[in-house]
């Protein structure tokens, strides 16, 4: 399964995504496509949608059962801790950590 959450989606890209995924809410796309199709769709989006950002959640054979990817200008960061993917809502850079 693949879940795409898009921001600033151009109408042409949104229409193309609807070919492969359903859109239960505006700019949220869900579908079950094979890896090759998913990668080709995402490559097309990356080439043709400047300024758009994506949160991509895909099924993966790991302990969590999914993988998180981001493309564009994400407002949060992904952190891997002990092999687990976590999402950092606010981030303190190393040089800003108080002693």
FENVEN-V7349 format. One record per pair of residues at least 4 apart in sequence whose ideal C-beta (glycine too) atoms are under 6 Angstrom apart, sorted by the first residue. I is the first residue (numbers start at 1). J is the second residue. D is the distance in Angstrom with one decimal. If there is no record, write none. Layout:
# FENVEN-V7349
i->{I & I}
j->{J & J}
d->{D & D}
This chain:
# FENVEN-V7349
i->{1 & 1 & 2 & 2 & 2 & 3 & 3 & 4 & 4 & 4 & 5 & 5 & 6 & 6 & 7 & 8 & 8 & 9 & 9 & 9 & 9 & 10 & 13 & 13 & 17 & 17 & 18 & 20 & 20 & 20 & 21 & 21 & 21 & 22 & 23 & 24 & 33 & 33 & 45 & 52 & 53 & 53 & 54 & 54 & 55 & 56 & 57 & 57 & 58 & 59 & 60 & 60 & 68 & 68 & 70 & 76 & 76 & 77 & 77 & 78 & 79 & 79 & 80 & 81 & 92 & 92}
j->{32 & 59 & 31 & 38 & 58 & 30 & 57 & 29 & 54 & 56 & 28 & 55 & 27 & 54 & 53 & 51 & 52 & 13 & 14 & 27 & 52 & 49 & 45 & 49 & 21 & 29 & 23 & 31 & 33 & 41 & 29 & 30 & 31 & 30 & 29 & 28 & 37 & 38 & 49 & 72 & 72 & 73 & 71 & 72 & 70 & 69 & 66 & 68 & 67 & 66 & 66 & 67 & 78 & 85 & 74 & 87 & 89 & 88 & 91 & 85 & 86 & 88 & 85 & 86 & 96 & 97}
d->{5.2 & 5.0 & 5.7 & 5.4 & 5.0 & 5.3 & 4.4 & 4.2 & 5.8 & 5.7 & 5.5 & 4.2 & 4.5 & 5.4 & 4.7 & 5.6 & 5.1 & 5.5 & 4.6 & 5.5 & 5.8 & 5.8 & 5.8 & 4.8 & 5.5 & 5.0 & 5.9 & 5.6 & 5.5 & 5.7 & 3.7 & 5.8 & 3.6 & 5.6 & 5.6 & 5.9 & 4.2 & 5.0 & 5.2 & 5.8 & 2.7 & 5.2 & 4.5 & 6.0 & 5.7 & 4.3 & 5.5 & 5.7 & 5.2 & 5.9 & 5.9 & 4.2 & 5.4 & 5.2 & 4.2 & 5.3 & 5.8 & 4.6 & 5.4 & 5.8 & 4.9 & 5.2 & 5.7 & 5.7 & 5.3 & 5.7}
